[in-house]
Amino acid sequence: MTVEPISFDLLRVGHCTHPECVAMRGGRFKSIEFPALVGLLRHPALGYVLYDTGYSRHFWEATRTFPECLYRMITPPALPPEEELIHQLEQRNIRPDQIGSIIISHFHADHVAGLRDFPQARFIATRDEFREMRGKGRVARLRGAFLTKLLPDDFESRVSWAEDQPVVDPGLAGFGEAHDLAGDASLLGIPLPGHARSQLGLLFRSGETRKFLIGDACWQVEALERRKLPSRVTKLLFADNRRYAETFFRLADLHRSDPSVTIIPSHCATTWKRHGNSRQVVHA
């Protein structure tokens, strides 16, 4: 078991805009910002670990030509210089080559755009979604929010598949299985299917509480509190709407029943206000 503390910081790496009603039924028609949130951990065995990377300049390079340019036209992103991930790491005296591992929630472009900036990092991802992405044609990949140009050329030689890691009980209501990503039960990868064919949440302990990074299994914590699914238009976007709803309501039940677990969606402005840019100590 891990005895040293793990530090945790939540970073905002750009944002996109959508009408709130898309993310939550009954929400406003007004367009609001959805931040791209990235988890930064320091693990005693794995060193510095990222959960996703948010946006980067590579996103604009990958969407310069048609049809990929449609991605940023439909979902307009922004990345102020001070929010660039490399810049924020430098502010913490962390070099890109010091990032030892990147846990990928799923392969949508706003979660993997910065992978090329970390030449020494090992990746942890789900094989199932990677195979699906590789099996699609160019237009189908775009419709699925995949931009394969964002993946490093040597990605497959640097990736470990979550499905190959030991399965353990996370002790989390509604979630019976987790992948032991670090080999000491300190970092647990929890399957959260629906938004994507497969999606990897990350659970770890922080003092008397646990943090649960859930990617795009929910876009706003308010939606969990109100048990409000996204707009029906998202049925055109999600990989499996039935499984999305199952995952969503399991998270909603957990949020209501267990206040010792802090659920952190990857695009929630409220979560950013509550937990962003904080330096917290995580005890495993």
N, C-alpha and C positions, 0 to 999 in steps of 0.2 A: 504494500500500500504506500501511496505517496505521503511523505511526512512534511516536506517543505511546502510553503504556500505557493499558490499560483496567482499571479497578478492578472487583473482583467480591466480592460478599458474598452469603451464603446465609442467608435469613431463614425463620423458622418462624412461619406466620400461621394459628394454630389447628390443630385436629386432629379426627379422627373415630376411632371404635373399631370393630374387627371381630375375630372370632376369627382367630388367626394362620393356621389351616389353610385359610381362604378365600383368603388371598394366596399361600400356598405349600403344595402337597401335602406331607403329612407333617409339617406344622407343628402347633403346639399348638392345642387347642380353646379355650384361654384367650383372652379378648378383650385385645387390646393396642392401644396408640395408634399411629395412622398420621398423622404430622405433615403439614400442608400446607406444602410448601417452595416458596419464591419466590426467584428469582434477581434480584439487583440489580446492574446493571453501569453503569459510566460510560464511555461511548464518546466518543472525541474529536470525532467528526462528529455523532453522534446525541444526545449528551448523556446524561442518565440514561435507562436502559432497564430495564424489568421483564420477566421471564419469568414470566407468570401473576401472579395476585394473591392466591391463597388465599381464605380465608373473609373475610367482613365482616358488619357489621350488616345489610346489604341482604339477605343470605341469609335471616335470620329474618323480615324483612318479606315476602320473596317466598314464604315457606312458611307463612304464617299461615292460609291458607284450604285447604279440601279441593278437589282431591286432593293439592295440592302439599305439604301438611303431612306426607304419608306419607314424603316424602323424608327429612326430619330424624328421623322416628320409626324408619325402617329403618336409617339411617346417622346415629347421634347425634353431632353435632359440638359442639365447644367452642371458644370464642375468649376467653381471658383478656385483660383490658384492655391489659396490657403487650405482648401479641402482635399487637394490631391494627396493620395495615400502616402506616396514617397515623402512628400513634404512633412506630413504629420509624423511619420516615423523619424525623420531627421530631427524634428523638434524634440523627440524623446531619445535622441542619440542612438537610434537603431538604424543600421545600414541595411539595404535590401538583401545583401548576402547573409545577413544574420537571421532572416526568417527561415526557420527550419522546416515548417510544415504549413500547408494551406488546406483547410477542410472546406470542400466545395459543397454548398447546400444543394445546388443543382446548376445546370449549365446555361441558364439564361444569361444573356449578355451583360445585364446590369449587375451580375454577381461574379463574373469571371473576367471582366475587362482588364484587370490589372495583373493577370497571371504572368505575362511576359516580363514584368518588372522584377521578378524574383528568381534569378537563374539557379540558385542553390536549393530552392525549396522542393520538398517532396509533397505530392498531392494525395489527398484522401478523398475519394468520390465514390459514387455508385456506378457499378458496371452497367446496370440495366438501362439507365438513361443515356449513358455514353454510347452504348450500342444502338439505341434508337436514333440518336442524333446522327451517328455515322451512317445509318441506313437510309437517311432521307436525302432527297434531292435538294438543290439549292433553294428553290421556292418553298418547298415544304419545311426546310430548316428555318427559313425566315419567318414563316407563319408560326413556327414553334418557338420563336425568339432566340434561335441559336445562330451564333456567328462563329464559325469554326476558325476564322482567321485570328480570333483572340487566343486560341490555344497555342502554347509554345510548340515548336516543331518536334521537340523530344518529349512531349507530354506523356505518351504511353510508356516510356522507359522510366518515368519518374512517379508514376501513379501507383497507389495501393488501393484495392477495392474494398469498400466497407463490408461488402457481403462476405469477404474472406476472413474477416476478423471474428474472434470468439463471440458467441451470443450469450448475453447475461440478462438477468432480470433487473431493470433500472429502479424498481421500487417506486413506480410512478403510476398513479391511478389512471386506468384506461390505456396504458401503454405497457404491454407485457414483455417486449423484447427490445434489446439494445445491442449495438456492436461495440465491443471494448476496443476503442481506437488506440489507446496508449498502453494497453496491456496491464494496467493496474487499477482499472475501474474508475479512474479519475476523469476521463473524457469519454462520454457515452454517445454514440451516434444512434439517433432514434429515427426510424423510417416514418416519413410524413407524406404519403402519396396523395395525388389528386391534382394539385396545381401543375406539377410535372409528373411524368411517369413514375419516377422515384425521386424523393427529396430527403435530405439528411439533416435532421435537427441535431443540436449539440446540447447535452446536459452536463453540468458540472456543479460541484458544491462550492458555496461561498459562505463561510462561517456557518451560521445556523440555517441558512437558506440555500436554495439552489437556483442557478440561472438556466433557463431553457431557451436557447436561440432557435427560432422555428422557421427561418427563411420566409417563404411566401405562403406558408400554410394559413396565414391570416395577414391582412394588410394593416389593420388598425386594432389596437387593444380594445377600443370602444366597441368594435363589432363583436368581440368575444363577450364583453360585459352585457351587451344588449341581445346577444345571440342572433345577430343579423348577418346573413350570408351576403356575399357580393352581388352586384347586379346580375340579372339573368343574361346580359350580353356577354359575360365572362364565360358562358358555356361554349362560346366559339373559340375561347383561348385555352381553357384548361384541358389537361390530358385526359382526366377522368372526373366528371362532375360528381358522380355518386361517391367515389372515394374521397374527393375533396370535402364534401359535406360531412362524411363520417369522421375524417380527421379534424375538421373545424369544430364539430360539436364535442368531440373528445377533449379538445383543447379548452373549449368553453366550460365544460364540466370541471376540468382540472383547475382552471382559473378561479372558478367559484368555490371549489371545495378545499383547495390547498393554498393558502396565502404564503406558505413558506417557499413556494416555487414562483420565481419571477419570469414570466413569459415575455420574450423579446422578439416581436416581429421585425423583419428586416426593413420595412418601409413605413414605420409608424412615427409620426411627428410627436405624439404624446409620449411615447417611450423615449424618444430622443430628449425631450424636455426633462423627463424624470431621471434618466440614467446616463445621458450622454456625457462623454469627455470626463467621466469620473474615474478616479484611481482607486479601485477596490481590491481588497486582498481576498483571494479565494483559498479556502482550506479544504484539502481533499482528505 
